Amino acid sequence: MSKAYPSSLPSLAAVPGRGCCGGRISVIIPTLNEEAGIADCLTKVRRAPGVEVIVADGGSRDATVEAARRAGAKVIAAPRGRAIQMNAGAAASQGDILLFLHADTMLPPGWEAEARRTLARPGAVAGAFTFRLDRRTAGLRFIELAVAWRCRLAAMPYGDQGLFLRRRDFMAVGGFPTLPIMEDCELVRRLKKRGSIIVSPAPALTSARRWQKRGILTTTAFNSLVVVAFYLGYSPSLLRRLYDRV
């Protein structure tokens, strides 16, 4: 049985619906010291017409905020914490569809049309893109295949795949739970009770820097351990501390 985790979701203004997959898309990007990649990320996003882009910054000490503003994003300040920042970004948005994106992930060409098509499928409550890394090695390819099997068998995409859903469904489940880690998994787990989570074949490209910095085997093994421990009921605060140490 799932634990009842609290939510930091502010009051979201209801936006009049314009069909199951119509209306405006709001892309929400939580940031913390992401000046190295935020401009490239936003350039890809803003090529789509009529898209609202909100950067929810958690107190960056580098040039993230300035770079995001120069790239045309609306920047808001939020308390640090990915779940809190994404909920704040959602509250400041106007879109009928919300897409949550990591700053080191690049959306595929035509992503906005693909998101609409995915949500228009019968029973779809949310979607995400196929996971790809921006480096091509045998080890990194193995990680991509492992993620693909996880999505196929468990319908459990993570936040670095560009999770998107209708605003009304986001509101219905209370937004992201206030967790220091695994907030995306818990949101998806709640959404699965309302419908299907569909992974689009279109690839979103994520930076391989985490795996290259810590080592592919070490990072993969540790990430898997954290996921298993979370589902076994270990405290997310404990898992966050352990994650930060490693």
N, C-alpha and C positions, 0 to 999 in steps of 0.2 A: 504493500500500500504506500502511495506517495505521501511524503510529509507535506504539511501545509506551511510553505515558506511565505514570509511576509513580502509585500510588494511596496516599492517606492513610487508607484505610478501616480503622478499628479492628476488633477482633474483634466480629462481630455474633452475638448469641445467637440460635439457631434458635428460631422460634416455631412451634408445631404448626400445620399447615395445616388450614383448615376449608372447603376447597373452592376452586375457581379464582377466585372473586370474593367469597367470604364472609370473615368475620372482621373484626377491628378495623382501622380506618384511622388511621394516624399522619400528621399534617401537620407538616412540618419547615420552619421559617422561619429562614434565616440573617439576622442583623441587624448593622448598624453605624450607630449614630446615626440611628435611624428613629422617634424619638418622635412625629414629626408624623403618621405614618400607621399605626403598628403597632396602636393600639387599634381603629381601624375595620376593619383587616384581620382581627384576631382575633375581633371581634364577628361578622363574617360566617361565619367558620370554625366558631365554637363554637355556632352555631345548630343544627348537625347533631348528633343524639344519638349518644352513645357514641364520640365521636372524641377521640383523644389529640392534643394540640397541644404541640409542643416548639419553643421559640425558642432557637436556637444563636447566642449573642451573641459577636461578635469583639472586644469591648473598647470598647463604646459609652461616650462621655463625656457623653452627655445622659441623659434620663430614660427611655430605651428599656426598660431592664430593669424598672424600677418599673412602667411602663405595661403591660408584658407580663404581669407577675405579677398586677397588679390585674385584668386581663382574663381571668385564669384559666389562663394557659399555664404549662407547666413550662419554666423557664429554665435553660439550662446555659451555662457559659463554655467557649469554644474558642479556639485560636489564630486570628488573623485570616486570612481567605482563604475565599471562598465555598465552594469544594470541601471544604476541611478542615472548615468549620463544618457543612456538610450531612452529611458522613460522620459527624461526631461526633453530630449529632442523630439520625441513623439508628441508630447504635450504642446510644443511650440510649432508643430507642423500643421498643414492644412490638407494633406493628401487623403484620398480615399483608400489608397494602397500605401503601406509602409514597407520600406526595404531597409534593413539594418546591415551595415557594411563595415568591415574592418578597414582601417586606414592603409594596411599593406596588401589589400586585395583589389584587383582590377576586374571590373565587370566586362563581359564579352560584348562584342558588337551586337547591336539590336537587342540589348538586354531588356529594355522596357517592353517591347512587343512580346518577347519570350515570357516575361513575368505575367503579362496579361493572359497570354494563351494558357499558361500553366494553371492560373487561378480559375480559368473558365472551364477546366475539365470537371466532369461530374464528381461531386464529393470532395473536391480539393478545398482544404482549409488554409494551406500554406505551401510554400515551395522554396526551393533553393537551387543553386547552380552546381554543376559537377565540380569537384575539387581538383585543381591542378596546381602544381608548383612551378615557379619561374626558372628552375634549373632542371636539367635532364641528366640524371645519373641513375644507375641501376637501383641504388638504395632509395632514392627519392621516388622512383617509379613504383617501388614496392609499397611505399606509404600511400600513394595515390590509389593503388589497387585495393589496399586494406580499407581505405575510406569508402571506396566504391562498394565493397562487399558489405560494410557496415550499413550504408544507406539502403542497399538492396534488401538485406535481411531484416534490419531493424527499423527502417524508415526514420533514421536519426541523424539528419545533417547537423553540422555545427555552425557556429557564427561566422567562421571564415569562408562559408559558402554563399554568403549574401542571402540571408533569410528574408522572405517577403510574405506578406499576408494582408488581408483587408483590415482596415482600421477597426471595424466593428468586432472582428474576432479577437484582435489584440485587446480591446477594451473588455470583452466578455471574459477573458481569462485573467484579467488584472495586470496585464503588461508583464515585464520581466520581474521575477521575484528578486528581492533584495538579498542576493548572495554574493560573496566575494569571489566565487569561482563557480563554473558549471551553470550559470544563469541561462545560457542558451539551451542546454539539455533539458532543464526543468520546464522552460517555456514550451519546447517542442513536445515534451511529455504531456503537458496540459492540453496542447492543441490537438494531439492525436485522439483525444476523447471526443472531439468535435468533428473530425473528418480525416481525410488523407493528407499526408505530407508527401509532396511529389518533388523529386529531384530532376531538374531539366538536364538534358544532355549537353547544353551549352556550358562551356567551361569558364569558371572564374579563376583568375590566376593569382595565387597567393605567394608572397615572398618566402623563400626557403631559408631565410636568415636564422630562424630559431633552430632548425635542424643542423645547419652548418656550424652554428656557434657552439652548441652543446654536444653535437654528435648524433648521427641518425639513430643508432640503436638505443643510446641512452635516452634521447628525447621520446622516441616512440614507446619504449618500455615504461618510462615514467608516466607519460600521458595516459597510457592504458591502465596503469595502476590507479591513477587518480579517478578515472571513470568508474572502474570497478568498485573502488572504495566509496565513491559517492552513492552508487546504487545499493551498496550494502548498508548505507545509513550513517557513514562517518560524517563528522561535522564539516561543513564547507569551510568554516574558519580555520580548522586544523589543516585541511587540505590546501588552503591558500598559503598558510605559513610554510608548509612543507614545499609547495611549488616554488615559492619565492627563494627558499634556501637553496634548492637545487638549481 
